[in-house]
């Protein structure tokens, strides 16, 4: 039986679908997070050069990856909303932004904790760190710009332009360690694979999956609230409110 996925582009159809997916994503995220933390902080061996300090990598690296990946998804949704005038796309971009900002903050914070014993400083104006900090400002700028405009459609268009322009920063973050001579070590996970010990790999990818599922659960939860706010004057939202009462 073929499924018409395009029908879920309408908020009225996407709202109940998101409600069904959220519990699954949340439960799987919690289970994978517990498993990943156990593998990373209990099972995985100490690093040959960094000792026990390296274990923060199991939080830092997934957060860093999600910070970049979520921005590109946010920018893509914003672009679709701007080009095709699809309401749900703009709502999804708005819903993703706070979660992306959270992962960016965690990446910067854990990077500082990791950098202190490795570099002897909490912060250096390294190319990777500086471009990641700019990413946080882009997220906050997107959120602030959208919140500062009363008309939702105008806010969507203005924030979309910022998101699209800011997307050029993501490849700069990823390739910064190759383009410039930086203190930051090279990418732990590359397109060609990773040379990490097998248990470390398992912990890393488990935590990455947990973070990704968490991001989806939170974004879907937030977009449901945005849908109700944007569609509050429609009949189906009024009927939904009556059913809940």
C-alpha positions as CSV (number, residue, x, y, z in Angstrom):
1,X,0.0,0.0,0.0
2,X,1.5,3.3,-1.1
3,X,1.7,6.1,1.4
4,X,1.2,9.7,0.2
5,X,3.9,11.4,2.2
6,X,3.1,14.8,0.6
7,X,-0.1,15.0,2.7
8,X,2.0,15.4,5.8
9,X,3.3,18.7,4.5
10,X,0.0,20.1,5.8
11,X,0.1,21.1,9.5
12,X,-3.3,19.4,10.1
13,X,-1.9,16.1,9.0
14,X,1.7,16.4,10.4
15,X,0.5,17.3,13.9
16,X,-0.9,13.9,14.8
17,X,2.0,12.1,13.1
18,X,4.5,14.0,15.1
19,X,2.6,13.1,18.3
20,X,2.9,9.4,17.5
21,X,6.7,9.6,16.7
22,X,7.8,11.6,19.7
23,X,7.5,8.9,22.4
24,X,9.4,6.4,20.2
25,X,12.2,8.9,19.5
26,X,12.4,9.9,23.2
27,X,12.5,6.3,24.6
28,X,15.1,5.2,22.1
29,X,17.2,8.3,22.8
30,X,17.2,7.6,26.5
31,X,18.1,4.0,26.1
32,X,20.9,4.7,23.6
33,X,22.2,7.6,25.8
34,X,22.4,5.3,28.8
35,X,24.2,2.6,26.7
36,X,26.5,5.1,25.1
37,X,27.6,6.7,28.4
38,X,28.2,3.2,29.9
39,X,30.3,2.1,27.0
40,X,32.2,5.4,26.9
41,X,32.8,6.0,30.6
42,X,33.0,2.4,31.9
43,X,33.8,-0.1,29.2
44,X,36.1,1.9,26.8
45,X,39.8,1.9,27.7
46,X,41.8,5.0,28.6
47,X,43.5,6.7,25.7
48,X,47.2,6.1,25.2
49,X,48.1,9.8,25.1
50,X,45.2,11.7,26.8
51,X,44.4,9.2,29.5
52,X,41.0,9.5,31.1
53,X,40.5,13.1,29.9
54,X,39.6,12.0,26.4
55,X,36.2,10.5,27.6
56,X,34.5,13.9,27.2
57,X,34.8,13.2,23.5
58,X,31.7,11.0,23.8
59,X,29.6,14.1,24.6
60,X,31.7,16.7,22.8
61,X,31.9,15.1,19.3
62,X,28.2,14.1,19.0
63,X,27.2,17.6,20.1
64,X,29.6,19.2,17.6
65,X,28.3,17.1,14.8
66,X,24.7,17.8,15.7
67,X,25.4,21.5,16.0
68,X,26.5,21.6,12.3
69,X,24.0,19.1,11.0
70,X,21.0,20.7,12.6
71,X,22.0,24.1,11.2
72,X,22.1,22.7,7.7
73,X,18.7,21.1,8.2
74,X,17.3,24.3,9.7
75,X,18.7,26.3,6.7
76,X,17.2,23.8,4.3
77,X,13.8,24.0,5.9
78,X,14.0,27.8,5.9
79,X,15.0,27.8,2.2
80,X,12.0,25.6,1.3
81,X,9.7,27.8,3.3
82,X,11.1,30.9,1.5
83,X,11.1,29.4,-2.0
84,X,7.9,27.3,-2.0
85,X,6.0,29.3,0.7
86,X,5.3,26.1,2.7
87,X,4.2,26.9,6.2
88,X,5.4,23.7,7.8
89,X,8.9,24.1,6.5
90,X,9.3,27.4,8.2
91,X,7.8,26.1,11.4
92,X,10.3,23.2,11.4
93,X,13.2,25.6,10.9
94,X,11.9,27.6,13.9
95,X,11.5,24.5,16.0
96,X,15.0,23.2,15.2
97,X,16.9,26.4,16.0
98,X,16.8,26.2,19.9
99,X,18.0,22.6,19.9
100,X,20.8,23.4,17.5
101,X,21.8,26.3,19.7
102,X,21.8,23.9,22.7
103,X,24.1,21.4,21.0
104,X,26.4,24.2,19.9
105,X,26.7,25.5,23.5
106,X,27.4,22.0,24.8
107,X,30.1,21.5,22.1
108,X,31.7,24.8,23.2
109,X,31.4,24.1,26.9
110,X,32.7,20.5,26.7
111,X,35.5,21.7,24.3
112,X,36.6,24.2,27.0
113,X,36.6,21.4,29.6
114,X,38.7,19.2,27.3
115,X,41.0,22.0,26.2
116,X,42.0,23.1,29.8
117,X,44.0,19.9,30.6
118,X,45.2,19.4,27.0
119,X,46.1,23.0,26.0
120,X,46.4,24.6,29.5
121,X,43.6,27.2,28.6
122,X,39.8,27.2,28.7
123,X,39.7,29.1,25.4
124,X,41.9,30.0,22.5
125,X,41.0,31.9,19.4
126,X,41.5,28.8,17.3
127,X,39.8,28.6,13.9
128,X,37.6,25.7,14.8
129,X,36.6,27.2,18.1
130,X,36.0,30.6,16.7
131,X,33.9,29.4,13.8
132,X,31.8,27.2,16.2
133,X,31.2,30.3,18.4
134,X,30.0,32.1,15.3
135,X,27.6,29.2,14.7
136,X,26.1,29.8,18.2
137,X,25.7,33.5,17.3
138,X,24.0,32.5,14.1
139,X,21.5,30.3,16.0
140,X,20.8,33.0,18.5
141,X,20.5,35.6,15.7
142,X,18.0,33.4,13.9
143,X,15.9,32.9,17.1
144,X,16.1,36.6,18.1
145,X,15.3,37.9,14.6
146,X,12.3,35.6,14.3
147,X,11.0,36.6,17.7
148,X,11.5,40.4,17.0
149,X,9.0,40.4,14.1
150,X,5.3,40.2,15.0
151,X,4.1,38.9,11.6
152,X,5.0,35.2,11.5
153,X,5.3,35.1,7.7
154,X,7.6,38.2,7.6
155,X,9.6,36.7,10.5
156,X,9.9,33.4,8.6
157,X,11.3,35.2,5.5
158,X,13.7,37.4,7.4
159,X,15.1,34.5,9.5
160,X,15.3,32.3,6.5
161,X,17.7,34.7,4.7
162,X,19.9,34.8,7.8
163,X,19.9,31.0,8.0
164,X,20.8,30.6,4.3
165,X,23.6,33.1,4.4
166,X,25.0,31.7,7.7
167,X,25.1,28.2,6.2
168,X,28.5,29.0,4.6
169,X,30.0,28.9,8.1
170,X,29.3,25.1,8.5
171,X,31.9,23.9,5.9
172,X,34.3,26.5,7.4
173,X,33.9,24.7,10.8
174,X,34.4,21.3,9.3
175,X,37.4,22.1,7.2
176,X,39.0,24.6,9.5
177,X,41.5,22.1,10.9
178,X,42.7,21.4,7.3
179,X,42.7,24.9,6.0
180,X,44.6,26.5,8.9
181,X,47.3,25.5,11.4
182,X,45.1,25.1,14.5
183,X,45.5,23.7,18.0
184,X,42.4,21.7,17.6
185,X,43.0,18.1,16.6
186,X,41.7,16.7,13.3
187,X,38.2,15.3,12.8
188,X,37.5,12.2,14.9
189,X,34.9,10.9,12.5
190,X,35.6,11.4,8.7
191,X,33.8,10.4,5.6
192,X,36.5,7.8,5.1
193,X,35.9,6.3,8.5
194,X,37.6,6.4,11.9
195,X,40.7,4.8,13.4
196,X,39.3,4.7,16.9
197,X,39.4,1.5,19.0
198,X,36.2,-0.6,18.4
199,X,34.7,0.1,21.9
200,X,35.3,3.8,21.5
201,X,33.6,3.7,18.1
202,X,30.6,1.8,19.5
203,X,30.3,4.4,22.3
204,X,30.7,7.3,19.9
205,X,28.1,6.2,17.4
206,X,25.7,5.2,20.1
207,X,25.9,8.6,21.6
208,X,25.6,10.2,18.2
209,X,22.4,8.2,17.5
210,X,21.0,9.1,21.0
211,X,21.6,12.8,20.4
212,X,20.0,12.7,16.9
213,X,16.9,11.0,18.3
214,X,16.7,13.5,21.1
215,X,16.9,16.3,18.6
216,X,14.1,14.9,16.6
217,X,11.9,14.3,19.6
218,X,12.4,17.8,20.9
219,X,12.0,19.4,17.5
220,X,8.8,17.6,16.9
221,X,7.5,18.5,20.3
222,X,8.3,22.1,19.7
223,X,6.8,22.2,16.2
224,X,3.5,20.8,17.5
225,X,3.4,23.9,19.9
226,X,4.2,26.2,17.0
227,X,1.5,24.6,14.8
228,X,-1.1,25.1,17.5
229,X,0.0,28.7,17.9
230,X,0.0,29.5,14.2
231,X,-3.2,27.6,13.4
232,X,-5.1,28.7,16.6
233,X,-7.8,30.4,14.5
234,X,-8.6,27.3,12.3
235,X,-11.5,25.0,12.9
236,X,-9.4,21.8,13.4
237,X,-7.4,23.4,16.3
238,X,-10.6,24.6,17.9
239,X,-12.0,21.1,17.7
240,X,-8.8,19.7,19.1
241,X,-9.1,22.0,22.0
242,X,-12.6,21.0,22.7
243,X,-11.6,17.3,22.7
244,X,-8.9,17.9,25.2
245,X,-11.3,19.8,27.5
